[in-house]
């Protein structure tokens, strides 16, 4: 049975994911409405879909059930790769600025870069390397 983590959307990581979803959707709408290059549109759609999948993964607590992958680290890698691609694509969109929609989409894409960086930093702080996990640790 799948459990629902009803507190996740109200938490800081959940709010960041929702903000990333909204900004990626706005970026996609701006690029699509201005008939920008297909790469701009595809990147915005891919980021929206991948962020939605991670949001659902944490919302439905599937990360606890599917232990074959360390999901927070995969989420960090996704965020960092998205940052890399969005910086390149959005700077190109802002420099080219064929239409106002392309320019606005590029600006929202750079806002998405900031959200991705904030999300990856927050996730990285939660990951414990070489530290015991759980509450049943003997302290001295």
PEJOCOR-V955217 format. One record per residue. SS is DSSP state (@ for helix, = for strand, . for the rest). PHI is phi in radians with two decimals (NA if undefined). NEAR is the number of other C-alpha atoms within 8 Angstrom. Layout:
ss=[SS	SS]
phi=[PHI	PHI]
near=[NEAR	NEAR]
This chain:
ss=[.	.	.	.	.	.	.	.	.	.	.	@	@	@	@	@	@	@	@	@	@	@	@	@	@	@	@	@	@	@	@	@	@	.	.	.	.	@	@	@	@	@	@	@	@	@	@	@	@	@	@	@	@	@	@	@	@	@	@	.	.	@	@	@	@	.	.	.	.	.	@	@	@	@	@	@	@	@	@	@	@	@	@	@	@	@	@	@	@	@	@	@	@	@	@	@	.	.	.	@	@	@	@	@	@	@	@	@	@	@	@	@	@	@	@	@	@	@	@	@	@	@	@	@	@	@	.	.	.	.	.	.	.	.	.	.	.	.	.	.]
phi=[NA	-1.64	-1.61	-1.92	-1.57	-1.21	-1.49	-1.10	-1.10	-1.57	-1.46	-1.11	-1.09	-1.18	-1.15	-1.14	-1.13	-1.13	-1.10	-1.10	-1.08	-1.14	-1.20	-1.14	-1.17	-1.13	-1.06	-1.06	-1.09	-1.12	-1.16	-1.23	-1.18	-1.59	0.94	-1.26	-1.04	-1.08	-1.14	-1.12	-1.16	-1.09	-1.13	-1.14	-1.16	-1.07	-1.13	-1.08	-1.15	-1.15	-1.14	-1.08	-1.14	-1.16	-1.07	-1.15	-1.05	-1.35	-1.14	-1.61	0.99	-1.32	-1.15	-1.38	-1.55	-1.74	-1.64	-1.29	-2.43	-1.48	-1.09	-1.06	-1.22	-1.12	-1.16	-1.12	-1.07	-1.06	-1.12	-1.23	-1.19	-1.10	-1.05	-1.04	-1.19	-1.21	-1.08	-1.12	-1.17	-1.28	-1.16	-1.11	-1.15	-1.26	-1.21	-1.22	0.57	-1.09	-2.34	-1.14	-1.09	-1.15	-1.12	-1.15	-1.08	-1.13	-1.17	-1.14	-1.12	-1.20	-1.12	-1.12	-1.04	-1.08	-1.16	-1.14	-1.13	-1.08	-1.15	-1.22	-1.15	-1.10	-1.17	-1.14	-1.19	-1.42	-1.33	-1.88	-1.77	1.01	-2.09	-1.15	-1.84	1.71	-1.73	-1.59	-1.78	-1.36	-1.84	-1.88]
near=[2	6	6	7	9	6	6	10	11	7	8	7	11	11	10	11	12	10	9	13	11	8	12	15	11	10	14	13	9	12	15	9	8	10	6	10	7	6	6	13	12	8	10	12	11	8	10	12	8	8	11	10	8	9	11	8	10	11	12	10	12	10	9	6	6	7	7	4	6	7	7	9	9	9	10	12	8	8	12	11	8	11	11	8	9	14	11	8	10	14	10	9	13	12	6	6	9	6	7	8	10	15	12	11	16	15	10	12	14	11	9	12	12	8	11	13	11	9	13	12	8	9	12	10	7	6	7	8	4	4	5	6	6	5	4	4	7	4	3	2]
